[in-house]
Amino acid sequence: MRLIGVVLSLVGLVVVVVGTFSGCGSLFSWNGRHAVLAHALSEGHTTHELVPVEGRRYTIGIQVVFDREGLQSRDGIAVVEAKMPLVVRVKDASGTTRAETAGWLDPNEPPNVLYGQAARESMRGPMPELAVERLVGPFTAASDAPLAVDVDLGPDRIGTAHVVERRLVIHDDAWPPSIRNAFIAAGVGATAFVFGIALVVVGWFKRRRTPRKRGGISASDVV
């Protein structure tokens, strides 16, 4: 029993350490958003439904992906010139606006963010997307009633960058599987460690209470 307890406690301790470090590492590098749904967008006005989880925070991302071919670069950084009018409103069933934004989807103007502009063909792995993103929110779902996401995305007023794809991405604040699974593993390891220590203690007490034999005769046999 003690041997099983020692092995179980050691394995549990290793799992706790690995799970904790892995979970904390993923948590610290996490941006707080977990993509749960994506819709393709087209130019003009579109409406999409969001069925939320009550009490969860959501962020809407409007993304436009560009083709790298034909773009100029400056100091190894791709230069994207684009300017698209954008209006986004998130409304509940009563018509109340929960979150909104209006302005230009422009890779060179905050709060828009351009991703993948420093990527090069010489880098390992597939080339990341060259995409600009505008975030709307965050906002907290007061109930599980469906929300309407109205998007009005106009055409590019400059037109020098070829648009590959337009999309709407819905994020929530739930932990992604990489973080959740790591902490679950750490919890399982902690349980195994405690159970293993308990087996070691029980085995030790049992051995202490077992009469020792001397010369083949136990101490209880001596009168």
Backbone bond lengths (Angstrom), bond angles and torsions (degrees), N, CA, C in turn:
res aa  C-N    CA-C-N  psi(-1)  N-CA   C-N-CA  omega(-1)  CA-C   N-CA-C  phi
1 M - - - 1.462 - - 1.529 111.29 -
2 R 1.361 114.16 -41.70 1.464 117.25 -178.98 1.519 111.99 -65.13
3 L 1.335 115.62 -37.67 1.463 118.89 179.09 1.526 110.93 -63.43
4 I 1.337 116.42 -42.54 1.465 120.41 177.80 1.529 110.09 -62.34
5 G 1.329 116.01 -41.84 1.457 120.40 178.89 1.516 112.85 -62.73
6 V 1.337 116.74 -41.51 1.471 120.40 178.90 1.521 111.01 -63.78
7 V 1.335 116.45 -46.40 1.465 120.41 179.48 1.521 110.61 -62.53
8 L 1.341 116.65 -44.54 1.460 120.81 -178.02 1.525 111.41 -64.63
9 S 1.324 117.18 -40.77 1.467 120.23 179.74 1.521 111.53 -67.87
10 L 1.342 117.42 -38.77 1.466 120.09 178.83 1.529 111.26 -66.57
11 V 1.345 116.02 -45.34 1.468 119.50 177.89 1.522 110.18 -62.13
12 G 1.330 117.02 -43.41 1.457 120.65 179.15 1.513 112.06 -61.58
13 L 1.338 117.11 -40.13 1.467 120.49 178.92 1.521 111.67 -64.00
14 V 1.333 116.08 -41.52 1.472 119.82 178.40 1.523 110.63 -63.05
15 V 1.334 116.58 -44.06 1.470 120.60 179.68 1.522 110.86 -63.32
16 V 1.332 117.89 -39.57 1.468 121.54 178.17 1.525 110.79 -61.20
17 V 1.331 116.25 -47.02 1.464 120.20 -177.98 1.532 111.08 -64.54
18 V 1.349 116.25 -48.32 1.464 119.80 -178.67 1.533 110.76 -64.49
19 G 1.337 116.94 -45.64 1.459 120.44 -179.25 1.517 112.39 -63.64
20 T 1.327 117.56 -41.05 1.465 121.25 -179.63 1.516 111.38 -66.21
21 F 1.325 116.74 -47.80 1.465 119.86 -179.80 1.526 111.13 -63.93
22 S 1.337 116.68 -42.16 1.466 120.30 179.73 1.523 111.13 -65.05
23 G 1.333 116.06 -45.22 1.458 120.21 179.90 1.514 112.45 -64.45
24 C 1.331 117.05 -43.66 1.468 120.28 179.69 1.524 111.31 -66.23
25 G 1.344 116.40 -39.11 1.457 119.19 178.01 1.515 112.23 -62.42
26 S 1.341 116.10 -44.66 1.462 119.63 178.13 1.526 111.56 -67.27
27 L 1.344 116.82 -36.04 1.458 120.67 -179.28 1.522 111.50 -66.60
28 F 1.342 117.12 -41.84 1.458 120.82 -178.41 1.527 112.02 -69.12
29 S 1.340 117.26 -29.02 1.458 120.58 179.41 1.523 112.69 -89.72
30 W 1.329 117.45 -4.92 1.466 122.32 -177.99 1.514 109.91 -77.64
31 N 1.324 116.88 139.15 1.467 120.86 -178.71 1.532 113.05 -89.36
32 G 1.320 117.25 5.80 1.462 120.27 177.46 1.515 114.39 87.06
33 R 1.332 117.36 2.11 1.461 120.61 -179.64 1.527 109.99 -123.11
34 H 1.325 114.68 138.90 1.465 121.62 178.76 1.516 107.94 -126.12
35 A 1.334 116.61 112.72 1.472 120.97 -178.10 1.526 110.13 -68.31
36 V 1.333 116.10 125.55 1.463 120.64 -177.87 1.529 112.83 -116.90
37 L 1.335 117.78 -20.12 1.456 120.14 -176.09 1.521 109.55 -158.19
38 A 1.339 115.89 146.33 1.465 120.65 178.20 1.530 109.19 -138.97
39 H 1.334 115.91 141.31 1.467 122.69 177.87 1.526 108.60 -128.08
40 A 1.320 116.05 139.17 1.466 119.78 173.51 1.529 108.76 -72.42
41 L 1.322 115.51 142.21 1.457 121.57 179.54 1.522 109.72 -115.27
42 S 1.299 115.58 155.41 1.455 122.59 172.70 1.521 108.16 -127.76
43 E 1.304 116.73 168.42 1.460 119.92 177.04 1.525 109.79 -63.85
44 G 1.329 115.34 145.12 1.451 119.50 179.60 1.512 111.85 100.86
45 H 1.325 116.07 -161.20 1.456 122.30 -174.58 1.526 111.32 -95.83
46 T 1.330 115.60 131.49 1.466 121.71 175.64 1.532 108.31 -138.33
47 T 1.325 115.78 153.39 1.463 121.54 178.16 1.521 109.12 -126.63
48 H 1.322 116.04 135.12 1.460 121.36 -178.21 1.524 108.67 -130.83
49 E 1.324 115.58 147.32 1.461 120.68 -178.30 1.519 110.93 -97.53
50 L 1.312 115.21 137.53 1.458 122.17 175.09 1.525 108.04 -120.72
51 V 1.326 116.31 119.43 1.467 121.50 176.07 1.531 106.49 -99.90
52 P 1.328 117.65 102.08 1.464 120.60 -172.16 1.523 113.17 -86.49
53 V 1.306 114.60 171.53 1.460 122.86 169.75 1.523 106.80 -102.84
54 E 1.310 116.82 127.00 1.471 120.88 -175.77 1.527 111.05 -56.89
55 G 1.332 115.75 131.72 1.452 121.88 178.12 1.512 115.02 86.94
56 R 1.320 117.96 -6.05 1.465 121.04 -179.06 1.532 110.38 -91.51
57 R 1.317 115.55 145.60 1.460 120.25 179.61 1.534 109.60 -90.88
58 Y 1.330 115.49 140.89 1.462 121.41 -178.23 1.530 110.20 -127.64
59 T 1.322 114.09 149.84 1.458 122.21 174.49 1.521 107.72 -133.53
60 I 1.325 116.26 135.70 1.459 121.39 178.61 1.525 108.53 -101.37
61 G 1.324 116.25 131.72 1.462 121.37 177.55 1.527 110.65 -116.44
62 I 1.329 116.34 127.05 1.465 121.69 173.99 1.525 106.90 -103.86
63 Q 1.335 116.39 119.08 1.463 121.72 -174.98 1.523 110.91 -121.29
64 V 1.327 115.48 140.61 1.460 122.20 172.77 1.522 107.74 -128.45
65 V 1.336 116.27 124.76 1.460 122.41 -177.77 1.523 108.74 -99.93
66 F 1.343 116.69 134.95 1.463 122.55 -178.06 1.522 110.62 -111.50
67 D 1.332 115.07 153.72 1.455 122.20 173.95 1.530 108.25 -82.73
68 R 1.346 116.55 132.13 1.457 119.96 -178.76 1.539 112.28 -73.78
69 E 1.314 116.23 -26.07 1.459 120.08 -174.84 1.534 110.55 -64.06
70 G 1.305 115.29 131.19 1.455 121.49 177.20 1.514 114.76 88.62
71 L 1.330 116.88 -5.19 1.460 119.38 179.92 1.529 110.81 -83.39
72 Q 1.301 115.92 146.34 1.457 121.04 175.24 1.527 109.41 -80.54
73 S 1.314 115.70 161.67 1.468 120.74 177.38 1.518 109.52 -132.22
74 R 1.316 115.62 150.93 1.451 122.45 178.69 1.514 108.04 -131.95
75 D 1.343 116.46 114.41 1.467 122.34 -177.53 1.526 111.32 56.88
76 G 1.327 116.04 39.22 1.451 121.02 178.66 1.511 114.64 79.30
77 I 1.326 117.55 5.85 1.456 122.61 -179.66 1.520 109.11 -108.64
78 A 1.328 117.13 126.92 1.465 120.87 179.28 1.526 110.05 -65.47
79 V 1.318 116.04 135.31 1.462 122.39 179.59 1.525 108.07 -103.06
80 V 1.318 115.97 119.17 1.459 121.50 -179.11 1.525 108.82 -116.81
81 E 1.317 115.89 118.02 1.462 121.45 176.95 1.527 108.27 -106.75
82 A 1.314 116.45 111.33 1.468 121.54 -179.45 1.522 108.36 -153.58
83 K 1.312 115.16 153.01 1.461 120.22 -179.31 1.528 108.22 -155.78
84 M 1.337 115.77 106.66 1.464 121.48 -176.54 1.523 110.02 -122.96
85 P 1.330 118.41 125.38 1.469 119.47 176.79 1.520 110.61 -65.68
86 L 1.348 115.39 139.59 1.464 119.93 -174.86 1.525 110.43 -141.83
87 V 1.317 114.65 132.56 1.467 121.85 172.39 1.522 107.28 -134.61
88 V 1.333 116.68 127.24 1.468 121.90 179.44 1.520 108.15 -131.33
89 R 1.327 116.33 132.08 1.466 122.01 175.81 1.523 109.62 -135.52
90 V 1.312 115.09 134.53 1.456 121.73 175.31 1.519 107.36 -109.50
91 K 1.340 117.04 119.77 1.468 121.92 -176.08 1.520 110.62 -122.75
92 D 1.337 115.06 147.48 1.457 119.79 174.85 1.518 110.24 -90.50
93 A 1.330 116.55 -174.74 1.465 120.48 -174.88 1.524 112.79 -63.97
94 S 1.327 117.74 -26.24 1.466 120.88 179.69 1.520 112.81 -85.15
95 G 1.336 116.99 -2.30 1.457 120.69 -179.09 1.513 114.72 90.21
96 T 1.334 116.74 2.25 1.464 120.87 178.70 1.523 110.15 -74.27
97 T 1.326 116.55 132.72 1.459 121.49 179.55 1.522 109.98 -78.72
98 R 1.321 116.71 121.82 1.460 122.41 179.99 1.514 112.38 -92.62
99 A 1.324 117.16 -29.26 1.464 121.92 177.55 1.520 107.76 -160.67
100 E 1.338 116.68 149.46 1.460 119.65 179.68 1.523 110.35 -159.71
101 T 1.312 115.00 160.05 1.451 122.19 172.27 1.519 108.46 -153.31
102 A 1.317 116.18 153.68 1.458 121.79 178.82 1.523 107.98 -150.31
103 G 1.303 115.83 140.31 1.459 120.05 -179.03 1.506 110.87 157.68
104 W 1.341 115.03 -141.09 1.464 121.73 -177.85 1.517 109.93 -120.05
105 L 1.321 115.16 137.07 1.465 120.71 170.36 1.523 106.39 -88.44
106 D 1.323 115.65 93.21 1.457 123.21 -172.34 1.531 108.29 -127.68
107 P 1.353 118.75 119.70 1.471 120.69 -178.36 1.518 113.75 -60.25
108 N 1.319 118.05 -18.67 1.461 121.29 -174.77 1.523 113.80 -104.31
109 E 1.333 117.07 7.70 1.459 120.56 -179.63 1.524 110.80 -129.39
110 P 1.355 117.21 125.21 1.464 119.57 172.62 1.527 109.48 -65.38
111 P 1.333 118.14 153.07 1.471 127.68 7.42 1.519 114.58 -86.52
112 N 1.339 117.07 13.17 1.464 119.34 175.07 1.531 109.27 -68.23
113 V 1.328 115.81 146.31 1.465 121.05 -179.23 1.524 108.39 -128.11
114 L 1.340 115.95 131.63 1.466 122.09 178.29 1.522 108.84 -101.76
115 Y 1.336 116.46 126.58 1.460 122.23 -178.97 1.525 110.38 -111.26
116 G 1.341 115.94 146.47 1.465 121.72 173.33 1.497 115.10 82.91
117 Q 1.331 119.19 9.35 1.463 119.95 -175.62 1.529 113.01 -74.27
118 A 1.342 117.83 -18.82 1.465 120.36 -178.59 1.528 112.44 -97.51
119 A 1.319 118.60 3.01 1.466 121.33 -177.86 1.518 110.63 -71.55
120 R 1.344 116.24 146.26 1.466 122.10 178.95 1.517 109.70 -129.65
121 E 1.310 116.30 155.76 1.467 121.76 -179.74 1.516 111.69 -62.12
122 S 1.351 117.35 -27.79 1.459 121.09 -177.12 1.525 112.86 -73.43
123 M 1.334 117.58 -13.50 1.459 120.44 179.93 1.522 111.16 -71.22
124 R 1.320 115.37 150.77 1.459 120.22 179.44 1.517 110.80 -73.27
125 G 1.334 115.21 150.87 1.443 120.60 177.77 1.519 112.23 82.57
126 P 1.312 116.24 175.73 1.464 120.28 -178.91 1.526 111.27 -68.73
127 M 1.315 115.74 151.17 1.456 121.24 179.24 1.531 109.56 -69.31
128 P 1.324 117.59 131.80 1.466 118.83 176.93 1.519 111.10 -71.11
129 E 1.304 116.08 160.57 1.455 120.47 178.49 1.526 110.76 -67.19
130 L 1.315 114.24 147.18 1.459 120.95 171.36 1.524 105.90 -99.56
131 A 1.324 116.73 101.18 1.461 120.49 -169.96 1.519 111.30 -140.67
132 V 1.316 115.45 144.64 1.457 122.00 172.99 1.526 108.20 -104.48
133 E 1.330 116.27 142.41 1.459 120.46 -177.70 1.523 110.26 -133.71
134 R 1.327 115.30 140.72 1.465 122.91 173.61 1.522 107.27 -122.88
135 L 1.333 117.24 126.81 1.452 122.02 -178.65 1.521 110.76 -98.16
136 V 1.322 114.81 143.92 1.462 122.49 177.63 1.525 107.21 -123.57
137 G 1.305 117.68 123.40 1.455 122.01 -177.80 1.512 110.17 111.25
138 P 1.334 117.36 -159.75 1.471 127.13 11.03 1.527 113.01 -81.94
139 F 1.338 114.90 164.60 1.458 122.14 175.08 1.524 107.70 -143.39
140 T 1.316 115.76 153.49 1.464 121.93 -178.37 1.518 110.30 -102.55
141 A 1.312 116.41 132.72 1.468 121.23 179.09 1.523 109.46 -74.74
142 A 1.340 116.21 119.03 1.463 120.44 -179.60 1.520 112.23 -76.24
143 S 1.326 116.94 -21.30 1.464 121.81 179.01 1.523 108.12 -153.94
144 D 1.343 115.11 -177.81 1.461 119.33 178.08 1.530 112.06 -95.16
145 A 1.340 116.93 14.11 1.462 120.38 177.52 1.529 109.73 -70.31
146 P 1.332 118.03 141.76 1.469 121.45 -178.39 1.531 112.02 -59.19
147 L 1.321 114.81 145.13 1.457 123.11 176.39 1.522 108.69 -113.38
148 A 1.328 116.84 148.30 1.460 122.35 177.69 1.522 109.02 -103.66
149 V 1.333 115.78 127.77 1.461 121.48 177.99 1.532 107.83 -108.14
150 D 1.331 116.06 106.61 1.462 121.85 179.60 1.516 109.34 -94.16
151 V 1.341 116.10 124.92 1.465 121.70 -179.57 1.524 108.93 -123.45
152 D 1.312 115.33 127.53 1.464 121.37 174.92 1.525 107.25 -122.13
153 L 1.330 115.59 99.18 1.461 122.12 -177.15 1.521 109.27 -112.24
154 G 1.311 115.94 114.76 1.453 120.71 -177.26 1.515 113.19 -85.72
155 P 1.331 117.89 175.09 1.464 122.19 179.51 1.528 111.47 -72.80
156 D 1.326 114.62 159.64 1.455 120.81 177.92 1.529 109.50 -68.61
157 R 1.331 117.56 124.08 1.454 122.01 -177.52 1.529 112.40 -80.12
158 I 1.333 117.13 -13.91 1.474 120.18 179.60 1.519 110.31 -99.36
159 G 1.329 117.41 -52.73 1.462 121.24 171.54 1.518 116.41 80.92
160 T 1.332 119.00 14.48 1.468 120.24 178.79 1.528 112.39 -88.93
161 A 1.323 118.30 -16.59 1.465 122.60 179.74 1.527 109.09 -108.91
162 H 1.333 115.49 129.51 1.460 120.30 -178.62 1.527 109.83 -79.55
163 V 1.332 116.73 126.12 1.468 122.23 -179.89 1.527 109.26 -86.22
164 V 1.329 115.75 125.36 1.462 121.75 179.10 1.517 111.65 -90.68
165 E 1.323 116.02 -41.21 1.463 119.95 -174.59 1.521 110.07 -156.49
166 R 1.327 115.57 146.83 1.463 122.98 171.78 1.522 107.21 -123.55
167 R 1.313 117.07 138.48 1.463 118.58 -179.30 1.520 112.00 -154.48
168 L 1.322 113.67 157.42 1.454 123.50 174.48 1.523 107.32 -110.38
169 V 1.308 116.81 128.20 1.463 121.46 -179.23 1.522 108.36 -120.93
170 I 1.331 115.67 129.45 1.461 122.07 179.01 1.527 108.75 -102.03
171 H 1.321 115.42 125.81 1.467 121.83 178.60 1.525 109.32 -114.05
172 D 1.345 116.14 146.76 1.455 120.05 167.84 1.522 108.57 -122.24
173 D 1.328 116.60 -179.35 1.461 119.99 -176.52 1.525 112.60 -102.51
174 A 1.342 117.24 16.12 1.467 120.07 177.18 1.526 109.86 -70.93
175 W 1.331 115.81 145.52 1.455 119.73 178.63 1.529 110.66 -63.18
176 P 1.340 118.12 133.89 1.469 119.87 175.22 1.518 110.62 -68.17
177 P 1.349 117.68 162.05 1.474 120.75 -176.51 1.525 113.93 -56.60
178 S 1.333 118.84 -34.05 1.469 120.47 -177.68 1.527 111.46 -61.83
179 I 1.331 117.25 -37.13 1.467 120.95 178.73 1.524 110.30 -79.50
180 R 1.334 116.15 -47.10 1.458 120.58 -176.76 1.530 111.60 -61.04
181 N 1.337 116.90 -46.08 1.463 120.23 -177.78 1.526 112.02 -66.43
182 A 1.342 116.55 -35.10 1.468 119.59 179.72 1.521 110.89 -65.24
183 F 1.328 117.25 -43.15 1.464 119.77 179.56 1.526 111.50 -72.39
184 I 1.329 118.20 -31.87 1.471 120.24 174.51 1.528 109.69 -63.49
185 A 1.335 116.24 -43.52 1.467 120.02 177.87 1.527 111.13 -61.80
186 A 1.336 116.77 -39.56 1.463 120.35 178.06 1.524 110.39 -63.51
187 G 1.339 117.19 -39.08 1.463 120.34 177.36 1.518 112.58 -64.53
188 V 1.348 115.69 -42.59 1.464 119.89 177.34 1.527 110.37 -63.17
189 G 1.333 116.66 -40.95 1.458 120.57 178.10 1.517 112.21 -63.34
190 A 1.342 116.88 -39.72 1.466 120.19 177.90 1.524 111.12 -63.32
191 T 1.335 116.28 -40.64 1.467 120.31 177.64 1.529 111.03 -62.80
192 A 1.343 115.89 -44.19 1.467 119.90 178.81 1.535 110.89 -63.66
193 F 1.328 116.82 -38.23 1.473 120.68 179.38 1.525 110.60 -63.36
194 V 1.332 117.34 -47.29 1.469 121.30 -179.70 1.529 110.49 -63.70
195 F 1.330 117.01 -42.55 1.456 120.44 179.75 1.529 110.56 -64.61
196 G 1.348 116.23 -39.89 1.460 119.58 178.18 1.516 112.47 -63.98
197 I 1.343 117.12 -41.90 1.468 120.44 177.20 1.525 110.18 -62.89
198 A 1.345 116.35 -39.24 1.470 119.86 178.69 1.528 110.82 -62.09
199 L 1.334 117.57 -40.94 1.468 120.54 177.94 1.523 111.14 -63.99
200 V 1.343 116.29 -39.81 1.467 119.44 178.74 1.525 110.79 -63.36
201 V 1.327 117.65 -44.12 1.471 121.49 -179.76 1.521 111.04 -64.94
202 V 1.351 117.24 -44.87 1.464 120.54 179.04 1.522 110.46 -62.10
203 G 1.339 117.01 -42.36 1.459 119.99 178.66 1.516 112.62 -63.81
204 W 1.335 115.49 -36.51 1.465 119.43 179.51 1.528 110.88 -66.53
205 F 1.342 116.98 -43.25 1.463 120.51 179.26 1.523 110.99 -65.58
206 K 1.332 116.85 -39.06 1.461 119.43 178.88 1.525 110.86 -63.24
207 R 1.303 115.99 -39.97 1.460 118.95 -179.97 1.517 111.05 -68.07
208 R 1.345 116.67 -36.17 1.458 120.03 178.93 1.530 111.47 -66.05
209 R 1.335 116.61 -33.13 1.454 120.89 -177.39 1.525 112.93 -85.95
210 T 1.344 118.38 -11.97 1.460 121.32 -179.88 1.520 109.20 -80.05
211 P 1.355 119.94 125.30 1.475 122.41 -179.66 1.520 110.55 -61.17
212 R 1.318 115.71 136.29 1.457 120.38 177.30 1.526 110.14 -83.03
213 K 1.328 116.15 143.50 1.452 121.32 179.25 1.528 109.98 -97.61
214 R 1.316 115.62 139.48 1.454 121.89 177.99 1.528 108.77 -121.91
215 G 1.338 115.37 115.97 1.457 119.66 179.10 1.513 112.32 63.39
216 G 1.337 117.84 32.61 1.445 121.97 178.66 1.515 113.89 85.81
217 I 1.360 117.47 -7.03 1.464 121.21 179.65 1.515 108.11 -116.88
218 S 1.357 117.07 130.64 1.446 120.61 -178.00 1.519 109.28 -74.83
219 A 1.297 115.41 159.91 1.473 119.90 -179.37 1.513 111.69 -62.34
220 S 1.322 118.96 -27.43 1.472 122.10 179.75 1.517 112.43 -73.66
221 D 1.364 116.30 -18.53 1.472 119.73 -179.95 1.528 112.72 -81.02
222 V 1.347 116.13 -13.82 1.456 119.48 -177.44 1.513 109.04 -82.69
223 V 1.361 118.13 125.08 1.474 122.09 -178.41 1.525 108.96 -96.83
